[in-house]
Amino acid sequence: MQAVARQSLRERVESVTLDAYGVDEESTAFLTVFGDAVALPCPAKILDIDVEVLAFDIAGDERGGLVARCQHVEGCPGVVSLADIRFGRDTVAAWLRAAFRTWLGLRACPARRLAAWS
């Protein structure tokens, strides 16, 4: 990933977590941004399997606990770590997921910031 994209992701993380104090509030801030910015249901992939994301939530530990409640096209529901889902590359969801993975200290994965989105 280019240095500009990495810097932009760090800026996105800072803007999401600006008023948050501690990991719990930072997780909640990411959950709020996903809920506000991503229209649901939305298409995604888990291990190259098409799913539909129905909701975002917090489950499990405070740092990695953001999850997506999904449904497979055949109707099988499930809960998956938000870090493990892939969204379409040129979507707000992909950009936010890249910022979330950056916050987790993981490789951000390809995502481009949309010019019209701040």
N, CA, C and O atoms as a GROMACS GRO file, in nm:
protein
  472
    1MET      N    1   0.085  -0.117   0.000
    1MET     CA    2   0.000   0.000   0.000
    1MET      C    3   0.090   0.123   0.000
    1MET      O    4   0.196   0.122   0.063
    2GLN      N    5   0.050   0.224  -0.067
    2GLN     CA    6   0.131   0.344  -0.079
    2GLN      C    7   0.136   0.418   0.053
    2GLN      O    8   0.046   0.407   0.137
    3ALA      N    9   0.245   0.496   0.071
    3ALA     CA   10   0.262   0.574   0.193
    3ALA      C   11   0.148   0.672   0.214
    3ALA      O   12   0.103   0.692   0.327
    4VAL      N   13   0.099   0.732   0.106
    4VAL     CA   14  -0.012   0.827   0.116
    4VAL      C   15  -0.136   0.757   0.170
    4VAL      O   16  -0.206   0.811   0.256
    5ALA      N   17  -0.164   0.637   0.119
    5ALA     CA   18  -0.281   0.562   0.165
    5ALA      C   19  -0.266   0.525   0.312
    5ALA      O   20  -0.363   0.534   0.388
    6ARG      N   21  -0.145   0.483   0.354
    6ARG     CA   22  -0.124   0.450   0.495
    6ARG      C   23  -0.146   0.572   0.584
    6ARG      O   24  -0.210   0.562   0.689
    7GLN      N   25  -0.093   0.686   0.542
    7GLN     CA   26  -0.111   0.809   0.619
    7GLN      C   27  -0.259   0.845   0.627
    7GLN      O   28  -0.309   0.883   0.733
    8SER      N   29  -0.328   0.832   0.516
    8SER     CA   30  -0.470   0.862   0.511
    8SER      C   31  -0.548   0.770   0.605
    8SER      O   32  -0.643   0.813   0.671
    9LEU      N   33  -0.509   0.643   0.611
    9LEU     CA   34  -0.575   0.549   0.702
    9LEU      C   35  -0.548   0.587   0.847
    9LEU      O   36  -0.639   0.582   0.931
   10ARG      N   37  -0.426   0.626   0.878
   10ARG     CA   38  -0.396   0.669   1.015
   10ARG      C   39  -0.479   0.792   1.051
   10ARG      O   40  -0.529   0.804   1.163
   11GLU      N   41  -0.494   0.883   0.955
   11GLU     CA   42  -0.579   1.001   0.978
   11GLU      C   43  -0.724   0.960   1.002
   11GLU      O   44  -0.791   1.018   1.087
   12ARG      N   45  -0.772   0.861   0.928
   12ARG     CA   46  -0.909   0.813   0.946
   12ARG      C   47  -0.924   0.752   1.085
   12ARG      O   48  -1.024   0.778   1.153
   13VAL      N   49  -0.827   0.673   1.129
   13VAL     CA   50  -0.832   0.614   1.263
   13VAL      C   51  -0.837   0.725   1.367
   13VAL      O   52  -0.917   0.720   1.461
   14GLU      N   53  -0.753   0.826   1.351
   14GLU     CA   54  -0.752   0.937   1.446
   14GLU      C   55  -0.885   1.011   1.448
   14GLU      O   56  -0.932   1.052   1.554
   15SER      N   57  -0.945   1.029   1.331
   15SER     CA   58  -1.073   1.101   1.327
   15SER      C   59  -1.185   1.019   1.391
   15SER      O   60  -1.275   1.076   1.453
   16VAL      N   61  -1.180   0.887   1.377
   16VAL     CA   62  -1.283   0.801   1.438
   16VAL      C   63  -1.268   0.798   1.589
   16VAL      O   64  -1.367   0.801   1.661
   17THR      N   65  -1.145   0.791   1.636
   17THR     CA   66  -1.120   0.771   1.779
   17THR      C   67  -1.088   0.900   1.855
   17THR      O   68  -1.049   0.895   1.971
   18LEU      N   69  -1.106   1.014   1.791
   18LEU     CA   70  -1.066   1.144   1.847
   18LEU      C   71  -1.118   1.168   1.988
   18LEU      O   72  -1.040   1.204   2.077
   19ASP      N   73  -1.244   1.150   2.011
   19ASP     CA   74  -1.304   1.179   2.142
   19ASP      C   75  -1.320   1.054   2.230
   19ASP      O   76  -1.388   1.059   2.332
   20ALA      N   77  -1.260   0.945   2.190
   20ALA     CA   78  -1.273   0.821   2.264
   20ALA      C   79  -1.160   0.807   2.366
   20ALA      O   80  -1.044   0.840   2.339
   21TYR      N   81  -1.196   0.760   2.483
   21TYR     CA   82  -1.098   0.738   2.590
   21TYR      C   83  -1.093   0.590   2.622
   21TYR      O   84  -1.186   0.536   2.683
   22GLY      N   85  -0.987   0.525   2.583
   22GLY     CA   86  -0.970   0.383   2.609
   22GLY      C   87  -1.022   0.298   2.495
   22GLY      O   88  -1.094   0.344   2.406
   23VAL      N   89  -0.985   0.173   2.500
   23VAL     CA   90  -1.016   0.078   2.392
   23VAL      C   91  -1.166   0.055   2.377
   23VAL      O   92  -1.216   0.044   2.265
   24ASP      N   93  -1.239   0.049   2.489
   24ASP     CA   94  -1.384   0.028   2.481
   24ASP      C   95  -1.451   0.138   2.400
   24ASP      O   96  -1.533   0.111   2.312
   25GLU      N   97  -1.417   0.263   2.430
   25GLU     CA   98  -1.478   0.374   2.360
   25GLU      C   99  -1.432   0.381   2.214
   25GLU      O  100  -1.509   0.420   2.127
   26GLU      N  101  -1.308   0.342   2.188
   26GLU     CA  102  -1.259   0.340   2.050
   26GLU      C  103  -1.334   0.235   1.969
   26GLU      O  104  -1.371   0.260   1.854
   27SER      N  105  -1.358   0.117   2.027
   27SER     CA  106  -1.437   0.014   1.959
   27SER      C  107  -1.577   0.064   1.930
   27SER      O  108  -1.630   0.046   1.821
   28THR      N  109  -1.637   0.128   2.029
   28THR     CA  110  -1.771   0.182   2.011
   28THR      C  111  -1.772   0.291   1.904
   28THR      O  112  -1.868   0.302   1.828
   29ALA      N  113  -1.667   0.371   1.898
   29ALA     CA  114  -1.658   0.475   1.795
   29ALA      C  115  -1.655   0.412   1.656
   29ALA      O  116  -1.723   0.459   1.565
   30PHE      N  117  -1.577   0.305   1.639
   30PHE     CA  118  -1.574   0.237   1.510
   30PHE      C  119  -1.712   0.177   1.478
   30PHE      O  120  -1.759   0.187   1.365
   31LEU      N  121  -1.775   0.117   1.576
   31LEU     CA  122  -1.908   0.061   1.555
   31LEU      C  123  -2.006   0.169   1.510
   31LEU      O  124  -2.086   0.148   1.419
   32THR      N  125  -2.000   0.285   1.574
   32THR     CA  126  -2.088   0.396   1.539
   32THR      C  127  -2.064   0.443   1.396
   32THR      O  128  -2.159   0.467   1.322
   33VAL      N  129  -1.937   0.456   1.358
   33VAL     CA  130  -1.905   0.502   1.222
   33VAL      C  131  -1.953   0.401   1.119
   33VAL      O  132  -2.010   0.439   1.017
   34PHE      N  133  -1.930   0.274   1.144
   34PHE     CA  134  -1.980   0.171   1.051
   34PHE      C  135  -2.132   0.180   1.039
   34PHE      O  136  -2.186   0.177   0.929
   35GLY      N  137  -2.200   0.192   1.152
   35GLY     CA  138  -2.345   0.200   1.152
   35GLY      C  139  -2.398   0.322   1.080
   35GLY      O  140  -2.501   0.315   1.013
   36ASP      N  141  -2.329   0.434   1.092
   36ASP     CA  142  -2.372   0.558   1.028
   36ASP      C  143  -2.339   0.563   0.880
   36ASP      O  144  -2.415   0.620   0.801
   37ALA      N  145  -2.226   0.506   0.840
   37ALA     CA  146  -2.175   0.526   0.704
   37ALA      C  147  -2.205   0.413   0.605
   37ALA      O  148  -2.199   0.434   0.484
   38VAL      N  149  -2.236   0.295   0.655
   38VAL     CA  150  -2.254   0.180   0.567
   38VAL      C  151  -2.402   0.143   0.561
   38VAL      O  152  -2.463   0.109   0.662
   39ALA      N  153  -2.458   0.150   0.442
   39ALA     CA  154  -2.598   0.112   0.422
   39ALA      C  155  -2.611  -0.040   0.429
   39ALA      O  156  -2.539  -0.112   0.360
   40LEU      N  157  -2.702  -0.085   0.511
   40LEU     CA  158  -2.725  -0.229   0.528
   40LEU      C  159  -2.860  -0.268   0.471
   40LEU      O  160  -2.952  -0.186   0.470
   41PRO      N  161  -2.874  -0.388   0.426
   41PRO     CA  162  -2.770  -0.490   0.410
   41PRO      C  163  -2.674  -0.453   0.298
   41PRO      O  164  -2.709  -0.379   0.205
   42CYS      N  165  -2.552  -0.506   0.309
   42CYS     CA  166  -2.453  -0.479   0.203
   42CYS      C  167  -2.379  -0.608   0.170
   42CYS      O  168  -2.360  -0.695   0.255
   43PRO      N  169  -2.337  -0.620   0.045
   43PRO     CA  170  -2.264  -0.740   0.004
   43PRO      C  171  -2.122  -0.740   0.057
   43PRO      O  172  -2.059  -0.636   0.074
   44ALA      N  173  -2.072  -0.859   0.083
   44ALA     CA  174  -1.935  -0.878   0.131
   44ALA      C  175  -1.891  -1.020   0.096
   44ALA      O  176  -1.968  -1.099   0.041
   45LYS      N  177  -1.767  -1.049   0.129
   45LYS     CA  178  -1.715  -1.184   0.108
   45LYS      C  179  -1.642  -1.230   0.234
   45LYS      O  180  -1.575  -1.153   0.302
   46ILE      N  181  -1.658  -1.358   0.262
   46ILE     CA  182  -1.583  -1.425   0.366
   46ILE      C  183  -1.520  -1.546   0.300
   46ILE      O  184  -1.590  -1.637   0.254
   47LEU      N  185  -1.388  -1.548   0.295
   47LEU     CA  186  -1.316  -1.657   0.228
   47LEU      C  187  -1.370  -1.681   0.087
   47LEU      O  188  -1.390  -1.795   0.046
   48ASP      N  189  -1.392  -1.574   0.014
   48ASP     CA  190  -1.443  -1.577  -0.124
   48ASP      C  191  -1.585  -1.632  -0.136
   48ASP      O  192  -1.627  -1.669  -0.246
   49ILE      N  193  -1.656  -1.637  -0.027
   49ILE     CA  194  -1.797  -1.678  -0.029
   49ILE      C  195  -1.881  -1.552  -0.015
   49ILE      O  196  -1.859  -1.471   0.076
   50ASP      N  197  -1.977  -1.535  -0.104
   50ASP     CA  198  -2.064  -1.418  -0.099
   50ASP      C  199  -2.157  -1.426   0.021
   50ASP      O  200  -2.222  -1.528   0.046
   51VAL      N  201  -2.163  -1.315   0.094
   51VAL     CA  202  -2.255  -1.302   0.207
   51VAL      C  203  -2.319  -1.164   0.201
   51VAL      O  204  -2.278  -1.077   0.123
   52GLU      N  205  -2.418  -1.146   0.283
   52GLU     CA  206  -2.482  -1.016   0.298
   52GLU      C  207  -2.465  -0.976   0.444
   52GLU      O  208  -2.504  -1.050   0.534
   53VAL      N  209  -2.408  -0.859   0.468
   53VAL     CA  210  -2.393  -0.809   0.604
   53VAL      C  211  -2.525  -0.744   0.645
   53VAL      O  212  -2.576  -0.655   0.577
   54LEU      N  213  -2.578  -0.792   0.757
   54LEU     CA  214  -2.708  -0.745   0.805
   54LEU      C  215  -2.694  -0.643   0.918
   54LEU      O  216  -2.781  -0.558   0.936
   55ALA      N  217  -2.584  -0.654   0.995
   55ALA     CA  218  -2.567  -0.565   1.110
   55ALA      C  219  -2.421  -0.568   1.155
   55ALA      O  220  -2.347  -0.662   1.126
   56PHE      N  221  -2.383  -0.464   1.226
   56PHE     CA  222  -2.252  -0.458   1.292
   56PHE      C  223  -2.278  -0.458   1.442
   56PHE      O  224  -2.379  -0.406   1.488
   57ASP      N  225  -2.184  -0.518   1.518
   57ASP     CA  226  -2.206  -0.530   1.662
   57ASP      C  227  -2.070  -0.545   1.730
   57ASP      O  228  -1.967  -0.557   1.664
   58ILE      N  229  -2.072  -0.545   1.862
   58ILE     CA  230  -1.952  -0.573   1.941
   58ILE      C  231  -1.978  -0.703   2.015
   58ILE      O  232  -2.080  -0.719   2.082
   59ALA      N  233  -1.885  -0.796   2.004
   59ALA     CA  234  -1.895  -0.924   2.073
   59ALA      C  235  -1.754  -0.970   2.106
   59ALA      O  236  -1.661  -0.947   2.029
   60GLY      N  237  -1.738  -1.035   2.217
   60GLY     CA  238  -1.606  -1.085   2.252
   60GLY      C  239  -1.521  -0.979   2.319
   60GLY      O  240  -1.572  -0.892   2.390
   61ASP      N  241  -1.388  -0.986   2.296
   61ASP     CA  242  -1.297  -0.896   2.365
   61ASP      C  243  -1.309  -0.754   2.312
   61ASP      O  244  -1.361  -0.729   2.203
   62GLU      N  245  -1.258  -0.660   2.392
   62GLU     CA  246  -1.276  -0.518   2.360
   62GLU      C  247  -1.202  -0.473   2.236
   62GLU      O  248  -1.250  -0.384   2.166
   63ARG      N  249  -1.087  -0.529   2.205
   63ARG     CA  250  -1.007  -0.479   2.094
   63ARG      C  251  -1.051  -0.539   1.961
   63ARG      O  252  -1.069  -0.465   1.864
   64GLY      N  253  -1.069  -0.667   1.955
   64GLY     CA  254  -1.105  -0.730   1.828
   64GLY      C  255  -1.251  -0.768   1.820
   64GLY      O  256  -1.289  -0.848   1.734
   65GLY      N  257  -1.333  -0.713   1.907
   65GLY     CA  258  -1.470  -0.759   1.920
   65GLY      C  259  -1.571  -0.705   1.822
   65GLY      O  260  -1.689  -0.740   1.832
   66LEU      N  261  -1.531  -0.620   1.727
   66LEU     CA  262  -1.628  -0.575   1.627
   66LEU      C  263  -1.657  -0.690   1.533
   66LEU      O  264  -1.566  -0.753   1.479
   67VAL      N  265  -1.784  -0.715   1.514
   67VAL     CA  266  -1.827  -0.826   1.429
   67VAL      C  267  -1.932  -0.780   1.329
   67VAL      O  268  -1.995  -0.676   1.345
   68ALA      N  269  -1.948  -0.861   1.228
   68ALA     CA  270  -2.055  -0.840   1.130
   68ALA      C  271  -2.148  -0.960   1.138
   68ALA      O  272  -2.105  -1.075   1.134
   69ARG      N  273  -2.275  -0.931   1.149
   69ARG     CA  274  -2.376  -1.037   1.146
   69ARG      C  275  -2.413  -1.054   1.000
   69ARG      O  276  -2.463  -0.961   0.935
   70CYS      N  277  -2.389  -1.173   0.949
   70CYS     CA  278  -2.402  -1.198   0.805
   70CYS      C  279  -2.501  -1.309   0.777
   70CYS      O  280  -2.544  -1.383   0.866
   71GLN      N  281  -2.535  -1.316   0.651
   71GLN     CA  282  -2.619  -1.426   0.604
   71GLN      C  283  -2.566  -1.470   0.469
   71GLN      O  284  -2.545  -1.388   0.379
   72HIS      N  285  -2.545  -1.597   0.457
   72HIS     CA  286  -2.504  -1.658   0.330
   72HIS      C  287  -2.623  -1.653   0.235
   72HIS      O  288  -2.737  -1.646   0.280
   73VAL      N  289  -2.596  -1.655   0.106
   73VAL     CA  290  -2.705  -1.648   0.008
   73VAL      C  291  -2.806  -1.760   0.025
   73VAL      O  292  -2.922  -1.746  -0.016
   74GLU      N  293  -2.766  -1.871   0.083
   74GLU     CA  294  -2.858  -1.983   0.107
   74GLU      C  295  -2.932  -1.970   0.240
   74GLU      O  296  -3.008  -2.058   0.279
   75GLY      N  297  -2.909  -1.856   0.309
   75GLY     CA  298  -2.984  -1.830   0.430
   75GLY      C  299  -2.917  -1.865   0.560
   75GLY      O  300  -2.976  -1.843   0.666
   76CYS      N  301  -2.795  -1.917   0.558
   76CYS     CA  302  -2.726  -1.955   0.681
   76CYS      C  303  -2.671  -1.830   0.750
   76CYS      O  304  -2.584  -1.762   0.694
   77PRO      N  305  -2.719  -1.797   0.871
   77PRO     CA  306  -2.669  -1.679   0.942
   77PRO      C  307  -2.538  -1.709   1.014
   77PRO      O  308  -2.506  -1.826   1.039
   78GLY      N  309  -2.464  -1.605   1.045
   78GLY     CA  310  -2.339  -1.623   1.117
   78GLY      C  311  -2.285  -1.490   1.165
   78GLY      O  312  -2.330  -1.384   1.123
   79VAL      N  313  -2.186  -1.498   1.252
   79VAL     CA  314  -2.119  -1.380   1.305
   79VAL      C  315  -1.971  -1.397   1.277
   79VAL      O  316  -1.912  -1.500   1.309
   80VAL      N  317  -1.911  -1.294   1.217
   80VAL     CA  318  -1.771  -1.301   1.176
   80VAL      C  319  -1.700  -1.173   1.220
   80VAL      O  320  -1.759  -1.065   1.219
   81SER      N  321  -1.575  -1.187   1.259
   81SER     CA  322  -1.496  -1.069   1.293
   81SER      C  323  -1.496  -0.972   1.176
   81SER      O  324  -1.478  -1.012   1.061
   82LEU      N  325  -1.515  -0.846   1.204
   82LEU     CA  326  -1.515  -0.744   1.100
   82LEU      C  327  -1.380  -0.737   1.028
   82LEU      O  328  -1.374  -0.697   0.912
   83ALA      N  329  -1.276  -0.776   1.096
   83ALA     CA  330  -1.142  -0.777   1.035
   83ALA      C  331  -1.130  -0.883   0.927
   83ALA      O  332  -1.042  -0.874   0.842
   84ASP      N  333  -1.217  -0.984   0.930
   84ASP     CA  334  -1.206  -1.096   0.836
   84ASP      C  335  -1.302  -1.089   0.718
   84ASP      O  336  -1.304  -1.179   0.634
   85ILE      N  337  -1.380  -0.985   0.711
   85ILE     CA  338  -1.475  -0.969   0.601
   85ILE      C  339  -1.413  -0.879   0.496
   85ILE      O  340  -1.336  -0.789   0.529
   86ARG      N  341  -1.446  -0.901   0.371
   86ARG     CA  342  -1.402  -0.812   0.263
   86ARG      C  343  -1.523  -0.748   0.199
   86ARG      O  344  -1.623  -0.813   0.170
   87PHE      N  345  -1.511  -0.618   0.179
   87PHE     CA  346  -1.614  -0.543   0.109
   87PHE      C  347  -1.562  -0.503  -0.028
   87PHE      O  348  -1.441  -0.509  -0.052
   88GLY      N  349  -1.650  -0.463  -0.117
   88GLY     CA  350  -1.608  -0.415  -0.248
   88GLY      C  351  -1.503  -0.307  -0.233
   88GLY      O  352  -1.514  -0.219  -0.147
   89ARG      N  353  -1.401  -0.312  -0.317
   89ARG     CA  354  -1.283  -0.227  -0.301
   89ARG      C  355  -1.312  -0.077  -0.298
   89ARG      O  356  -1.250  -0.005  -0.220
   90ASP      N  357  -1.400  -0.030  -0.378
   90ASP     CA  358  -1.427   0.114  -0.386
   90ASP      C  359  -1.552   0.153  -0.308
   90ASP      O  360  -1.635   0.229  -0.356
   91THR      N  361  -1.563   0.101  -0.186
   91THR     CA  362  -1.680   0.131  -0.104
   91THR      C  363  -1.636   0.195   0.028
   91THR      O  364  -1.522   0.178   0.072
   92VAL      N  365  -1.727   0.266   0.089
   92VAL     CA  366  -1.701   0.323   0.221
   92VAL      C  367  -1.671   0.211   0.321
   92VAL      O  368  -1.584   0.226   0.406
   93ALA      N  369  -1.743   0.100   0.311
   93ALA     CA  370  -1.721  -0.012   0.403
   93ALA      C  371  -1.578  -0.064   0.394
   93ALA      O  372  -1.516  -0.094   0.496
   94ALA      N  373  -1.525  -0.074   0.272
   94ALA     CA  374  -1.386  -0.121   0.255
   94ALA      C  375  -1.288  -0.024   0.316
   94ALA      O  376  -1.191  -0.065   0.381
   95TRP      N  377  -1.312   0.104   0.297
   95TRP     CA  378  -1.223   0.207   0.351
   95TRP      C  379  -1.226   0.204   0.504
   95TRP      O  380  -1.121   0.212   0.568
   96LEU      N  381  -1.345   0.194   0.563
   96LEU     CA  382  -1.355   0.187   0.708
   96LEU      C  383  -1.293   0.059   0.764
   96LEU      O  384  -1.230   0.061   0.869
   97ARG      N  385  -1.312  -0.051   0.693
   97ARG     CA  386  -1.252  -0.178   0.736
   97ARG      C  387  -1.100  -0.167   0.735
   97ARG      O  388  -1.033  -0.218   0.825
   98ALA      N  389  -1.045  -0.102   0.633
   98ALA     CA  390  -0.900  -0.082   0.626
   98ALA      C  391  -0.853   0.001   0.746
   98ALA      O  392  -0.749  -0.029   0.805
   99ALA      N  393  -0.928   0.104   0.782
   99ALA     CA  394  -0.893   0.184   0.898
   99ALA      C  395  -0.904   0.101   1.026
   99ALA      O  396  -0.819   0.111   1.114
  100PHE      N  397  -1.008   0.020   1.036
  100PHE     CA  398  -1.026  -0.066   1.153
  100PHE      C  399  -0.910  -0.164   1.166
  100PHE      O  400  -0.856  -0.183   1.275
  101ARG      N  401  -0.870  -0.226   1.054
  101ARG     CA  402  -0.757  -0.319   1.058
  101ARG      C  403  -0.628  -0.246   1.096
  101ARG      O  404  -0.543  -0.302   1.166
  102THR      N  405  -0.613  -0.122   1.050
  102THR     CA  406  -0.497  -0.041   1.088
  102THR      C  407  -0.497  -0.018   1.238
  102THR      O  408  -0.394  -0.030   1.304
  103TRP      N  409  -0.613   0.015   1.294
  103TRP     CA  410  -0.627   0.036   1.438
  103TRP      C  411  -0.592  -0.091   1.515
  103TRP      O  412  -0.533  -0.085   1.623
  104LEU      N  413  -0.628  -0.207   1.459
  104LEU     CA  414  -0.595  -0.334   1.523
  104LEU      C  415  -0.447  -0.371   1.512
  104LEU      O  416  -0.400  -0.461   1.581
  105GLY      N  417  -0.375  -0.301   1.424
  105GLY     CA  418  -0.235  -0.334   1.401
  105GLY      C  419  -0.217  -0.440   1.295
  105GLY      O  420  -0.110  -0.501   1.284
  106LEU      N  421  -0.321  -0.463   1.216
  106LEU     CA  422  -0.316  -0.562   1.108
  106LEU      C  423  -0.290  -0.492   0.974
  106LEU      O  424  -0.307  -0.371   0.962
  107ARG      N  425  -0.249  -0.569   0.876
  107ARG     CA  426  -0.233  -0.516   0.740
  107ARG      C  427  -0.369  -0.466   0.694
  107ARG      O  428  -0.470  -0.533   0.712
  108ALA      N  429  -0.370  -0.350   0.634
  108ALA     CA  430  -0.497  -0.284   0.602
  108ALA      C  431  -0.572  -0.348   0.486
  108ALA      O  432  -0.694  -0.333   0.480
  109CYS      N  433  -0.506  -0.416   0.396
  109CYS     CA  434  -0.567  -0.473   0.276
  109CYS      C  435  -0.603  -0.362   0.178
  109CYS      O  436  -0.624  -0.248   0.218
  110PRO      N  437  -0.609  -0.394   0.051
  110PRO     CA  438  -0.635  -0.288  -0.049
  110PRO      C  439  -0.769  -0.219  -0.028
  110PRO      O  440  -0.874  -0.284  -0.017
  111ALA      N  441  -0.763  -0.090  -0.022
  111ALA     CA  442  -0.884  -0.008  -0.016
  111ALA      C  443  -0.844   0.133  -0.055
  111ALA      O  444  -0.736   0.180  -0.019
  112ARG      N  445  -0.929   0.197  -0.128
  112ARG     CA  446  -0.902   0.334  -0.169
  112ARG      C  447  -1.006   0.426  -0.106
  112ARG      O  448  -1.125   0.395  -0.102
  113ARG      N  449  -0.956   0.539  -0.058
  113ARG     CA  450  -1.048   0.640  -0.005
  113ARG      C  451  -1.127   0.699  -0.120
  113ARG      O  452  -1.070   0.734  -0.223
  114LEU      N  453  -1.255   0.709  -0.102
  114LEU     CA  454  -1.339   0.769  -0.203
  114LEU      C  455  -1.323   0.920  -0.197
  114LEU      O  456  -1.330   0.979  -0.089
  115ALA      N  457  -1.302   0.982  -0.311
  115ALA     CA  458  -1.277   1.126  -0.316
  115ALA      C  459  -1.391   1.207  -0.254
  115ALA      O  460  -1.367   1.310  -0.192
  116ALA      N  461  -1.514   1.161  -0.270
  116ALA     CA  462  -1.629   1.236  -0.223
  116ALA      C  463  -1.664   1.206  -0.078
  116ALA      O  464  -1.760   1.263  -0.026
  117TRP      N  465  -1.589   1.120  -0.011
  117TRP     CA  466  -1.622   1.081   0.125
  117TRP      C  467  -1.519   1.135   0.222
  117TRP      O  468  -1.398   1.122   0.198
  118SER      N  469  -1.563   1.194   0.330
  118SER     CA  470  -1.467   1.249   0.427
  118SER      C  471  -1.484   1.185   0.562
  118SER      O  472  -1.412   1.219   0.656
   0.00000   0.00000   0.00000
